[in-house]
Amino acid sequence: MMNVMARLALAIILIVQLVGCLDHPKNTGEQTKLKSLETQEKAAIKVLYPNKNTFFNNYGNYFNSKFPNVEFDVVPTQSIVSTQEIRQLIETENPDVLFLPTEQYEAFSNENMLMNLENLIKQSEFDI
C-alpha cells in the first residue's frame, strides 16, 4: 500500500512541477517548454485543492524539501460544490494545478479548459 501511495505522490509532484513551471498561454496548442526547477530562481504555483493544510501535509512540504525556491498559493475548494462554482473559480484564479473530482476533469477537458500533459511527460522522459 505504501508503494502505491509513494508512486501516486511522485506522479502528482511531477505534474505539479510540469504544469506550474511552464511558459504557456492557456491551452493554445503551442509547443510548451519546461523550465528547470533545479535553479535558485523563485517560482510560484497556484493550486486548487480542498484544504490548504492538507495540501501541504500531502504534497507541498515534500515538494518544498526538494525545491525550496517554489512557493505554493493554495486556493481552497472544500466549500465549493457545483461545477459552475469551480468553473468560475478557475476563471477568476487562473490556477496552474487542479485537484478535482474525476467527472469535473472530464467536463473541463471536453471544454478545452485543461492542458494536455502528454507532450510534457514525453519531454521530461517520465516513465508512467
Summary of the structure (lengths in Angstrom):
residues: 128
radius of gyration: 14.6
end to end distance: 18.1
largest distance: 39.2
contacts: 312
relative contact order: 0.19
helix: 48%
strand: 14%
